[in-house]
Amino acid sequence: MRSGLVQLGAWTAATGAAVALSWLGVHAVLVDTVFEQPVAVQLPSVASTKPAETTPPAASPQDPPPSAAAPPPSPTPDPSPTPGATTTSRPTSAARKSTAPPSTVHSYPVLGGRVALDQRPTEARLVSAVPEPGWSMQVWHGEQWLRVDFSKDDRVSSVSVSWNGTEPVVQTYVIGN
């Protein structure tokens, strides 16, 4: 019995020393590593306030009647945000002074997943690609092109974007049943 306890104590001490040395080595490396902050993509803001409704002035008896050829005035469309859209706050003065061209993010839902691309005038960047449950995803990219495939069994859905110093061209297609 005593021999078993001695062996257990030796094993515990050796395991504890190994874990401590491993942690100290990993911790020293991680402390010296600089992590890049993720780049936030600017999304277009949506107006959160509704403009005041204006009523047309009442016609005076001296106003001529409207002509039959003139179309009736149409009411202005309601600029209320679409359902599901969120409002964003106005950028700070530092963000407004940015010289970077505005970016637009487009989402492409395909069979098997969804791809979000930041499409700029002469390039495109992958923002995110999310497969649906049960589907696998693969991403390929080069200097002037990008392709995301979602696959399951014998079906493959692809989102392909290419640019060559021009505006990005996006194509989506499905291969298989």
Backbone as JSON Lines, residues from 0, in Angstrom:
{"i":0,"aa":"M","n":[0.82,-1.19,0.0],"ca":[0.0,0.0,0.0],"c":[0.87,1.25,0.0]}
{"i":1,"aa":"R","n":[1.91,1.19,0.81],"ca":[2.78,2.34,0.92],"c":[3.51,2.59,-0.4]}
{"i":2,"aa":"S","n":[3.88,1.55,-1.11],"ca":[4.56,1.68,-2.39],"c":[3.65,2.35,-3.42]}
{"i":3,"aa":"G","n":[2.36,2.0,-3.39],"ca":[1.39,2.62,-4.31],"c":[1.25,4.11,-4.06]}
{"i":4,"aa":"L","n":[1.22,4.51,-2.79],"ca":[1.1,5.93,-2.47],"c":[2.35,6.69,-2.88]}
{"i":5,"aa":"V","n":[3.52,6.07,-2.74],"ca":[4.76,6.73,-3.15],"c":[4.76,6.93,-4.67]}
{"i":6,"aa":"Q","n":[4.31,5.89,-5.39],"ca":[4.24,6.01,-6.85],"c":[3.23,7.08,-7.27]}
{"i":7,"aa":"L","n":[2.08,7.13,-6.61],"ca":[1.06,8.14,-6.91],"c":[1.61,9.54,-6.63]}
{"i":8,"aa":"G","n":[2.32,9.71,-5.54],"ca":[2.91,11.01,-5.22],"c":[3.95,11.42,-6.24]}
{"i":9,"aa":"A","n":[4.79,10.48,-6.67],"ca":[5.82,10.79,-7.66],"c":[5.16,11.16,-9.0]}
{"i":10,"aa":"W","n":[4.14,10.4,-9.37],"ca":[3.43,10.7,-10.63],"c":[2.78,12.08,-10.58]}
{"i":11,"aa":"T","n":[2.14,12.41,-9.47],"ca":[1.49,13.71,-9.31],"c":[2.51,14.84,-9.38]}
{"i":12,"aa":"A","n":[3.65,14.66,-8.73],"ca":[4.68,15.7,-8.74],"c":[5.24,15.89,-10.15]}
{"i":13,"aa":"A","n":[5.5,14.79,-10.85],"ca":[6.04,14.88,-12.2],"c":[5.03,15.52,-13.15]}
{"i":14,"aa":"T","n":[3.77,15.13,-13.05],"ca":[2.72,15.7,-13.91],"c":[2.54,17.19,-13.62]}
{"i":15,"aa":"G","n":[2.53,17.56,-12.35],"ca":[2.39,18.97,-11.99],"c":[3.55,19.8,-12.51]}
{"i":16,"aa":"A","n":[4.77,19.27,-12.41],"ca":[5.94,20.0,-12.91],"c":[5.87,20.15,-14.43]}
{"i":17,"aa":"A","n":[5.44,19.1,-15.13],"ca":[5.34,19.17,-16.6],"c":[4.29,20.19,-17.02]}
{"i":18,"aa":"V","n":[3.15,20.22,-16.36],"ca":[2.1,21.18,-16.69],"c":[2.58,22.6,-16.41]}
{"i":19,"aa":"A","n":[3.25,22.81,-15.29],"ca":[3.75,24.14,-14.95],"c":[4.77,24.63,-15.96]}
{"i":20,"aa":"L","n":[5.71,23.77,-16.35],"ca":[6.71,24.17,-17.35],"c":[6.06,24.46,-18.7]}
{"i":21,"aa":"S","n":[5.1,23.63,-19.1],"ca":[4.41,23.87,-20.37],"c":[3.67,25.19,-20.34]}
{"i":22,"aa":"W","n":[2.97,25.47,-19.26],"ca":[2.21,26.71,-19.17],"c":[3.13,27.92,-19.19]}
{"i":23,"aa":"L","n":[4.24,27.85,-18.47],"ca":[5.16,28.98,-18.46],"c":[5.73,29.24,-19.86]}
{"i":24,"aa":"G","n":[6.05,28.18,-20.59],"ca":[6.56,28.35,-21.95],"c":[5.52,28.94,-22.89]}
{"i":25,"aa":"V","n":[4.3,28.42,-22.84],"ca":[3.23,28.93,-23.71],"c":[2.87,30.36,-23.32]}
{"i":26,"aa":"H","n":[2.8,30.63,-22.03],"ca":[2.45,31.96,-21.56],"c":[3.47,33.0,-22.02]}
{"i":27,"aa":"A","n":[4.76,32.66,-21.97],"ca":[5.8,33.6,-22.4],"c":[5.66,33.92,-23.88]}
{"i":28,"aa":"V","n":[5.32,32.94,-24.69],"ca":[5.15,33.17,-26.13],"c":[3.91,34.02,-26.39]}
{"i":29,"aa":"L","n":[2.81,33.71,-25.71],"ca":[1.57,34.45,-25.93],"c":[1.66,35.89,-25.47]}
{"i":30,"aa":"V","n":[2.4,36.17,-24.42],"ca":[2.53,37.54,-23.93],"c":[3.24,38.4,-24.96]}
{"i":31,"aa":"D","n":[4.23,37.83,-25.65],"ca":[4.99,38.6,-26.63],"c":[4.28,38.72,-27.98]}
{"i":32,"aa":"T","n":[3.21,38.0,-28.19],"ca":[2.5,38.02,-29.46],"c":[1.56,39.21,-29.5]}
{"i":33,"aa":"V","n":[1.55,39.9,-30.63],"ca":[0.64,41.03,-30.82],"c":[-0.5,40.55,-31.7]}
{"i":34,"aa":"F","n":[-1.71,40.66,-31.19],"ca":[-2.87,40.24,-31.96],"c":[-3.42,41.42,-32.73]}
{"i":35,"aa":"E","n":[-3.75,41.21,-34.0],"ca":[-4.35,42.27,-34.8],"c":[-5.83,42.39,-34.45]}
{"i":36,"aa":"Q","n":[-6.29,43.61,-34.34],"ca":[-7.71,43.84,-34.1],"c":[-8.47,43.59,-35.4]}
{"i":37,"aa":"P","n":[-9.66,43.01,-35.35],"ca":[-10.42,42.81,-36.58],"c":[-10.83,44.14,-37.19]}
{"i":38,"aa":"V","n":[-10.88,44.19,-38.51],"ca":[-11.24,45.4,-39.22],"c":[-12.76,45.44,-39.34]}
{"i":39,"aa":"A","n":[-13.36,46.51,-38.86],"ca":[-14.81,46.66,-38.96],"c":[-15.16,47.23,-40.32]}
{"i":40,"aa":"V","n":[-16.17,46.64,-40.94],"ca":[-16.63,47.1,-42.24],"c":[-17.73,48.13,-42.01]}
{"i":41,"aa":"Q","n":[-17.61,49.28,-42.66],"ca":[-18.62,50.32,-42.5],"c":[-19.85,49.94,-43.3]}
{"i":42,"aa":"L","n":[-20.99,49.97,-42.64],"ca":[-22.25,49.69,-43.31],"c":[-22.98,51.0,-43.54]}
{"i":43,"aa":"P","n":[-23.77,51.08,-44.61],"ca":[-24.51,52.32,-44.84],"c":[-25.52,52.54,-43.73]}
{"i":44,"aa":"S","n":[-25.65,53.79,-43.3],"ca":[-26.59,54.09,-42.22],"c":[-27.99,54.27,-42.79]}
{"i":45,"aa":"V","n":[-28.97,53.97,-41.96],"ca":[-30.37,54.09,-42.34],"c":[-30.96,55.23,-41.53]}
{"i":46,"aa":"A","n":[-31.74,56.1,-42.17],"ca":[-32.35,57.22,-41.46],"c":[-33.29,56.67,-40.39]}
{"i":47,"aa":"S","n":[-33.14,57.16,-39.17],"ca":[-33.96,56.65,-38.08],"c":[-35.13,57.57,-37.75]}
{"i":48,"aa":"T","n":[-35.16,58.74,-38.31],"ca":[-36.25,59.65,-38.03],"c":[-37.09,59.83,-39.27]}
{"i":49,"aa":"K","n":[-38.37,60.04,-39.06],"ca":[-39.31,60.22,-40.15],"c":[-39.47,61.72,-40.4]}
{"i":50,"aa":"P","n":[-39.39,62.17,-41.67],"ca":[-39.54,63.6,-41.91],"c":[-40.96,64.05,-41.57]}
{"i":51,"aa":"A","n":[-41.06,65.3,-41.18],"ca":[-42.36,65.85,-40.81],"c":[-43.28,65.85,-42.01]}
{"i":52,"aa":"E","n":[-44.54,65.44,-41.79],"ca":[-45.54,65.44,-42.85],"c":[-45.94,66.88,-43.15]}
{"i":53,"aa":"T","n":[-46.01,67.22,-44.39],"ca":[-46.44,68.56,-44.76],"c":[-47.8,68.46,-45.42]}
{"i":54,"aa":"T","n":[-48.64,69.43,-45.13],"ca":[-49.96,69.44,-45.75],"c":[-49.97,70.54,-46.79]}
{"i":55,"aa":"P","n":[-50.57,70.27,-47.95],"ca":[-50.61,71.31,-48.97],"c":[-51.5,72.45,-48.52]}
{"i":56,"aa":"P","n":[-51.17,73.69,-48.91],"ca":[-52.01,74.82,-48.51],"c":[-53.38,74.7,-49.19]}
{"i":57,"aa":"A","n":[-54.37,75.21,-48.5],"ca":[-55.73,75.17,-49.04],"c":[-55.81,76.08,-50.27]}
{"i":58,"aa":"A","n":[-56.54,75.63,-51.26],"ca":[-56.66,76.42,-52.5],"c":[-57.51,77.65,-52.23]}
{"i":59,"aa":"S","n":[-57.01,78.76,-52.71],"ca":[-57.78,79.99,-52.54],"c":[-58.77,80.1,-53.69]}
{"i":60,"aa":"P","n":[-59.81,80.87,-53.52],"ca":[-60.8,80.99,-54.59],"c":[-60.21,81.61,-55.85]}
{"i":61,"aa":"Q","n":[-59.07,82.32,-55.74],"ca":[-58.49,82.95,-56.92],"c":[-57.6,82.0,-57.71]}
{"i":62,"aa":"D","n":[-57.2,80.83,-57.11],"ca":[-56.34,79.88,-57.82],"c":[-57.13,79.22,-58.95]}
{"i":63,"aa":"P","n":[-56.51,79.1,-60.12],"ca":[-57.21,78.43,-61.21],"c":[-57.3,76.93,-60.92]}
{"i":64,"aa":"P","n":[-58.3,76.25,-61.47],"ca":[-58.41,74.8,-61.24],"c":[-57.26,74.09,-61.94]}
{"i":65,"aa":"P","n":[-56.83,72.96,-61.42],"ca":[-55.72,72.25,-62.05],"c":[-56.12,71.77,-63.44]}
{"i":66,"aa":"S","n":[-55.15,71.82,-64.35],"ca":[-55.45,71.43,-65.72],"c":[-55.54,69.92,-65.81]}
{"i":67,"aa":"A","n":[-56.26,69.43,-66.79],"ca":[-56.45,68.0,-66.96],"c":[-55.17,67.34,-67.45]}
{"i":68,"aa":"A","n":[-54.29,68.09,-68.12],"ca":[-53.06,67.51,-68.65],"c":[-52.01,67.32,-67.56]}
{"i":69,"aa":"A","n":[-52.07,68.09,-66.51],"ca":[-51.07,68.0,-65.45],"c":[-51.41,66.82,-64.54]}
{"i":70,"aa":"P","n":[-50.43,65.99,-64.22],"ca":[-50.71,64.86,-63.33],"c":[-50.92,65.37,-61.9]}
{"i":71,"aa":"P","n":[-51.73,64.67,-61.13],"ca":[-51.94,65.09,-59.74],"c":[-50.65,64.89,-58.95]}
{"i":72,"aa":"P","n":[-50.44,65.75,-57.97],"ca":[-49.22,65.6,-57.18],"c":[-49.26,64.27,-56.43]}
{"i":73,"aa":"S","n":[-48.13,63.56,-56.45],"ca":[-48.08,62.27,-55.74],"c":[-47.48,62.49,-54.37]}
{"i":74,"aa":"P","n":[-47.96,61.75,-53.39],"ca":[-47.39,61.9,-52.05],"c":[-45.96,61.36,-52.05]}
{"i":75,"aa":"T","n":[-45.15,61.92,-51.17],"ca":[-43.77,61.45,-51.09],"c":[-43.75,60.09,-50.42]}
{"i":76,"aa":"P","n":[-42.88,59.2,-50.87],"ca":[-42.82,57.88,-50.25],"c":[-42.31,57.96,-48.82]}
{"i":77,"aa":"D","n":[-42.76,57.02,-48.01],"ca":[-42.36,56.97,-46.61],"c":[-40.95,56.38,-46.53]}
{"i":78,"aa":"P","n":[-39.96,57.14,-46.05],"ca":[-38.6,56.62,-46.01],"c":[-38.32,55.78,-44.77]}
{"i":79,"aa":"S","n":[-39.33,55.07,-44.24],"ca":[-39.1,54.3,-43.04],"c":[-38.2,53.11,-43.36]}
{"i":80,"aa":"P","n":[-37.38,52.69,-42.4],"ca":[-36.46,51.6,-42.65],"c":[-37.2,50.29,-42.87]}
{"i":81,"aa":"T","n":[-36.56,49.38,-43.59],"ca":[-37.16,48.09,-43.86],"c":[-37.14,47.25,-42.59]}
{"i":82,"aa":"P","n":[-38.07,46.28,-42.47],"ca":[-38.07,45.44,-41.28],"c":[-36.75,44.68,-41.17]}
{"i":83,"aa":"G","n":[-36.24,44.57,-39.97],"ca":[-34.99,43.87,-39.75],"c":[-33.76,44.76,-39.89]}
{"i":84,"aa":"A","n":[-33.93,45.94,-40.44],"ca":[-32.78,46.84,-40.6],"c":[-32.51,47.51,-39.27]}
{"i":85,"aa":"T","n":[-31.27,47.72,-38.99],"ca":[-30.92,48.39,-37.75],"c":[-30.39,49.77,-38.07]}
{"i":86,"aa":"T","n":[-30.57,50.65,-37.13],"ca":[-30.06,52.0,-37.33],"c":[-28.69,52.09,-36.69]}
{"i":87,"aa":"T","n":[-27.86,52.89,-37.28],"ca":[-26.51,53.07,-36.74],"c":[-26.31,54.52,-36.39]}
{"i":88,"aa":"S","n":[-25.41,54.75,-35.46],"ca":[-25.14,56.13,-35.08],"c":[-24.24,56.78,-36.12]}
{"i":89,"aa":"R","n":[-24.23,58.1,-36.12],"ca":[-23.39,58.82,-37.08],"c":[-21.93,58.63,-36.71]}
{"i":90,"aa":"P","n":[-21.06,58.55,-37.71],"ca":[-19.64,58.37,-37.41],"c":[-19.07,59.6,-36.73]}
{"i":91,"aa":"T","n":[-18.01,59.39,-35.98],"ca":[-17.35,60.5,-35.3],"c":[-16.63,61.36,-36.33]}
{"i":92,"aa":"S","n":[-16.17,62.51,-35.9],"ca":[-15.5,63.41,-36.84],"c":[-14.24,62.77,-37.4]}
{"i":93,"aa":"A","n":[-13.55,61.93,-36.62],"ca":[-12.35,61.26,-37.12],"c":[-12.71,60.28,-38.23]}
{"i":94,"aa":"A","n":[-13.83,59.58,-38.07],"ca":[-14.24,58.62,-39.1],"c":[-14.71,59.34,-40.35]}
{"i":95,"aa":"R","n":[-15.32,60.51,-40.22],"ca":[-15.79,61.26,-41.38],"c":[-14.64,61.77,-42.23]}
{"i":96,"aa":"K","n":[-13.48,62.03,-41.6],"ca":[-12.34,62.57,-42.32],"c":[-11.55,61.48,-43.05]}
{"i":97,"aa":"S","n":[-11.96,60.23,-42.91],"ca":[-11.26,59.12,-43.54],"c":[-11.26,59.28,-45.06]}
{"i":98,"aa":"T","n":[-10.11,59.0,-45.67],"ca":[-10.01,59.12,-47.12],"c":[-10.29,57.8,-47.81]}
{"i":99,"aa":"A","n":[-10.55,56.74,-47.06],"ca":[-10.84,55.44,-47.67],"c":[-12.17,55.52,-48.41]}
{"i":100,"aa":"P","n":[-12.25,54.9,-49.58],"ca":[-13.5,54.93,-50.32],"c":[-14.57,54.16,-49.55]}
{"i":101,"aa":"P","n":[-15.82,54.56,-49.67],"ca":[-16.87,53.86,-48.94],"c":[-17.0,52.43,-49.46]}
{"i":102,"aa":"S","n":[-17.26,51.52,-48.56],"ca":[-17.4,50.13,-48.96],"c":[-18.85,49.7,-48.85]}
{"i":103,"aa":"T","n":[-19.2,48.73,-49.64],"ca":[-20.55,48.19,-49.58],"c":[-20.45,46.69,-49.38]}
{"i":104,"aa":"V","n":[-21.27,46.18,-48.51],"ca":[-21.29,44.75,-48.22],"c":[-22.56,44.17,-48.82]}
{"i":105,"aa":"H","n":[-22.39,43.12,-49.6],"ca":[-23.51,42.43,-50.22],"c":[-23.53,40.99,-49.72]}
{"i":106,"aa":"S","n":[-24.73,40.48,-49.46],"ca":[-24.89,39.11,-49.0],"c":[-25.48,38.27,-50.12]}
{"i":107,"aa":"Y","n":[-24.94,37.08,-50.31],"ca":[-25.39,36.17,-51.36],"c":[-25.81,34.85,-50.73]}
{"i":108,"aa":"P","n":[-27.13,34.65,-50.54],"ca":[-27.59,33.36,-50.03],"c":[-27.65,32.34,-51.17]}
{"i":109,"aa":"V","n":[-27.06,31.18,-50.97],"ca":[-27.09,30.11,-51.96],"c":[-27.48,28.82,-51.24]}
{"i":110,"aa":"L","n":[-27.77,27.79,-52.01],"ca":[-28.09,26.49,-51.44],"c":[-26.88,26.01,-50.63]}
{"i":111,"aa":"G","n":[-27.06,25.85,-49.34],"ca":[-25.97,25.37,-48.49],"c":[-25.29,26.42,-47.64]}
{"i":112,"aa":"G","n":[-25.6,27.7,-47.83],"ca":[-24.95,28.71,-46.99],"c":[-25.16,30.12,-47.48]}
{"i":113,"aa":"R","n":[-24.41,31.03,-46.9],"ca":[-24.51,32.46,-47.21],"c":[-23.11,33.05,-47.22]}
{"i":114,"aa":"V","n":[-22.87,33.93,-48.22],"ca":[-21.57,34.58,-48.36],"c":[-21.78,36.09,-48.31]}
{"i":115,"aa":"A","n":[-20.98,36.78,-47.52],"ca":[-21.01,38.25,-47.46],"c":[-19.7,38.77,-48.02]}
{"i":116,"aa":"L","n":[-19.81,39.68,-49.01],"ca":[-18.64,40.24,-49.67],"c":[-18.62,41.75,-49.52]}
{"i":117,"aa":"D","n":[-17.47,42.3,-49.25],"ca":[-17.26,43.75,-49.24],"c":[-16.79,44.1,-50.64]}
{"i":118,"aa":"Q","n":[-17.68,44.68,-51.45],"ca":[-17.37,44.98,-52.84],"c":[-17.02,46.45,-52.99]}
{"i":119,"aa":"R","n":[-15.77,46.7,-53.32],"ca":[-15.28,48.05,-53.56],"c":[-15.2,48.27,-55.06]}
{"i":120,"aa":"P","n":[-14.93,49.48,-55.52],"ca":[-14.92,49.74,-56.97],"c":[-13.94,48.88,-57.77]}
{"i":121,"aa":"T","n":[-12.8,48.52,-57.19],"ca":[-11.83,47.75,-57.96],"c":[-11.37,46.47,-57.27]}
{"i":122,"aa":"E","n":[-12.09,46.02,-56.24],"ca":[-11.72,44.79,-55.56],"c":[-12.89,44.29,-54.72]}
{"i":123,"aa":"A","n":[-12.77,43.07,-54.23],"ca":[-13.77,42.5,-53.33],"c":[-13.03,41.73,-52.24]}
{"i":124,"aa":"R","n":[-13.63,41.7,-51.06],"ca":[-13.05,40.97,-49.93],"c":[-14.14,40.12,-49.29]}
{"i":125,"aa":"L","n":[-13.75,38.96,-48.82],"ca":[-14.68,38.08,-48.13],"c":[-14.88,38.59,-46.71]}
{"i":126,"aa":"V","n":[-16.12,38.88,-46.35],"ca":[-16.43,39.31,-44.99],"c":[-16.75,38.09,-44.14]}
{"i":127,"aa":"S","n":[-17.66,37.24,-44.64],"ca":[-17.97,36.0,-43.94],"c":[-18.59,35.01,-44.91]}
{"i":128,"aa":"A","n":[-18.45,33.74,-44.57],"ca":[-19.09,32.65,-45.3],"c":[-19.56,31.66,-44.26]}
{"i":129,"aa":"V","n":[-20.87,31.41,-44.22],"ca":[-21.44,30.56,-43.18],"c":[-22.2,29.42,-43.83]}
{"i":130,"aa":"P","n":[-21.76,28.17,-43.62],"ca":[-22.5,27.04,-44.18],"c":[-23.72,26.71,-43.33]}
{"i":131,"aa":"E","n":[-24.74,26.13,-43.98],"ca":[-25.9,25.65,-43.25],"c":[-25.52,24.34,-42.55]}
{"i":132,"aa":"P","n":[-26.28,23.93,-41.54],"ca":[-25.95,22.67,-40.84],"c":[-25.89,21.49,-41.81]}
{"i":133,"aa":"G","n":[-24.85,20.7,-41.7],"ca":[-24.68,19.53,-42.55],"c":[-23.9,19.8,-43.82]}
{"i":134,"aa":"W","n":[-23.62,21.04,-44.13],"ca":[-22.87,21.41,-45.34],"c":[-21.44,21.74,-44.94]}
{"i":135,"aa":"S","n":[-20.5,21.47,-45.85],"ca":[-19.11,21.86,-45.62],"c":[-18.77,23.02,-46.54]}
{"i":136,"aa":"M","n":[-17.75,23.76,-46.16],"ca":[-17.39,24.97,-46.9],"c":[-15.91,24.94,-47.24]}
{"i":137,"aa":"Q","n":[-15.59,25.48,-48.4],"ca":[-14.19,25.59,-48.81],"c":[-14.02,26.94,-49.51]}
{"i":138,"aa":"V","n":[-12.9,27.62,-49.24],"ca":[-12.65,28.94,-49.81],"c":[-11.33,28.9,-50.58]}
{"i":139,"aa":"W","n":[-11.36,29.45,-51.8],"ca":[-10.15,29.63,-52.59],"c":[-10.05,31.1,-52.95]}
{"i":140,"aa":"H","n":[-8.82,31.61,-53.03],"ca":[-8.67,33.01,-53.45],"c":[-7.32,33.22,-54.11]}
{"i":141,"aa":"G","n":[-7.31,34.2,-54.99],"ca":[-6.08,34.62,-55.66],"c":[-6.0,36.13,-55.58]}
{"i":142,"aa":"E","n":[-5.13,36.72,-56.39],"ca":[-4.98,38.18,-56.35],"c":[-6.18,38.9,-56.94]}
{"i":143,"aa":"Q","n":[-6.83,38.31,-57.94],"ca":[-7.94,38.98,-58.64],"c":[-9.22,38.17,-58.62]}
{"i":144,"aa":"W","n":[-9.35,37.17,-57.75],"ca":[-10.55,36.35,-57.72],"c":[-10.74,35.71,-56.34]}
{"i":145,"aa":"L","n":[-11.95,35.21,-56.12],"ca":[-12.32,34.58,-54.86],"c":[-13.45,33.61,-55.15]}
{"i":146,"aa":"R","n":[-13.43,32.44,-54.52],"ca":[-14.49,31.46,-54.73],"c":[-14.79,30.77,-53.41]}
{"i":147,"aa":"V","n":[-16.1,30.63,-53.1],"ca":[-16.55,29.93,-51.9],"c":[-17.48,28.82,-52.36]}
{"i":148,"aa":"D","n":[-17.2,27.58,-51.94],"ca":[-18.03,26.43,-52.27],"c":[-18.67,25.87,-51.01]}
{"i":149,"aa":"F","n":[-19.96,25.54,-51.1],"ca":[-20.66,24.81,-50.06],"c":[-21.0,23.45,-50.65]}
{"i":150,"aa":"S","n":[-20.65,22.36,-49.97],"ca":[-20.89,21.04,-50.54],"c":[-21.54,20.11,-49.53]}
{"i":151,"aa":"K","n":[-22.38,19.22,-50.08],"ca":[-23.04,18.19,-49.29],"c":[-23.4,17.07,-50.25]}
{"i":152,"aa":"D","n":[-22.93,15.87,-49.96],"ca":[-23.14,14.71,-50.83],"c":[-22.61,15.03,-52.23]}
{"i":153,"aa":"D","n":[-23.48,14.99,-53.26],"ca":[-23.02,15.26,-54.63],"c":[-23.42,16.65,-55.11]}
{"i":154,"aa":"R","n":[-23.84,17.52,-54.19],"ca":[-24.24,18.88,-54.56],"c":[-23.18,19.88,-54.14]}
{"i":155,"aa":"V","n":[-22.95,20.86,-55.0],"ca":[-22.0,21.94,-54.71],"c":[-22.62,23.26,-55.13]}
{"i":156,"aa":"S","n":[-22.67,24.22,-54.22],"ca":[-23.11,25.58,-54.53],"c":[-21.89,26.48,-54.44]}
{"i":157,"aa":"S","n":[-21.72,27.34,-55.44],"ca":[-20.53,28.2,-55.47],"c":[-20.91,29.66,-55.61]}
{"i":158,"aa":"V","n":[-20.13,30.5,-54.97],"ca":[-20.17,31.94,-55.18],"c":[-18.77,32.31,-55.65]}
{"i":159,"aa":"S","n":[-18.69,32.86,-56.85],"ca":[-17.41,33.2,-57.44],"c":[-17.4,34.69,-57.75]}
{"i":160,"aa":"V","n":[-16.34,35.38,-57.38],"ca":[-16.21,36.81,-57.67],"c":[-14.83,37.05,-58.28]}
{"i":161,"aa":"S","n":[-14.81,37.83,-59.35],"ca":[-13.54,38.15,-59.99],"c":[-13.49,39.63,-60.32]}
{"i":162,"aa":"W","n":[-12.3,40.16,-60.32],"ca":[-12.07,41.56,-60.68],"c":[-10.65,41.61,-61.24]}
{"i":163,"aa":"N","n":[-10.45,42.45,-62.18],"ca":[-9.12,42.6,-62.76],"c":[-8.9,44.09,-63.0]}
{"i":164,"aa":"G","n":[-8.89,44.84,-61.9],"ca":[-8.78,46.28,-62.01],"c":[-10.11,46.92,-62.37]}
{"i":165,"aa":"T","n":[-11.17,46.11,-62.41],"ca":[-12.51,46.61,-62.74],"c":[-13.44,46.31,-61.58]}
{"i":166,"aa":"E","n":[-14.7,46.67,-61.75],"ca":[-15.7,46.4,-60.73],"c":[-15.87,44.89,-60.58]}
{"i":167,"aa":"P","n":[-15.98,44.37,-59.35],"ca":[-16.12,42.93,-59.14],"c":[-17.38,42.37,-59.8]}
{"i":168,"aa":"V","n":[-17.23,41.18,-60.38],"ca":[-18.35,40.46,-61.0],"c":[-18.6,39.21,-60.17]}
{"i":169,"aa":"V","n":[-19.85,39.06,-59.68],"ca":[-20.2,37.93,-58.83],"c":[-21.07,36.97,-59.62]}
{"i":170,"aa":"Q","n":[-20.74,35.68,-59.53],"ca":[-21.54,34.63,-60.16],"c":[-21.86,33.58,-59.11]}
{"i":171,"aa":"T","n":[-23.11,33.09,-59.11],"ca":[-23.49,32.0,-58.23],"c":[-24.02,30.87,-59.1]}
{"i":172,"aa":"Y","n":[-23.7,29.64,-58.72],"ca":[-24.19,28.49,-59.47],"c":[-24.22,27.26,-58.59]}
{"i":173,"aa":"V","n":[-25.04,26.26,-59.01],"ca":[-25.21,25.01,-58.28],"c":[-24.85,23.86,-59.22]}
{"i":174,"aa":"I","n":[-24.08,22.91,-58.73],"ca":[-23.7,21.73,-59.49],"c":[-24.25,20.51,-58.76]}
{"i":175,"aa":"G","n":[-24.88,19.61,-59.46],"ca":[-25.43,18.39,-58.86],"c":[-26.92,18.5,-58.68]}
{"i":176,"aa":"N","n":[-27.48,17.46,-58.07],"ca":[-28.95,17.38,-57.9],"c":[-29.44,18.32,-56.85]}
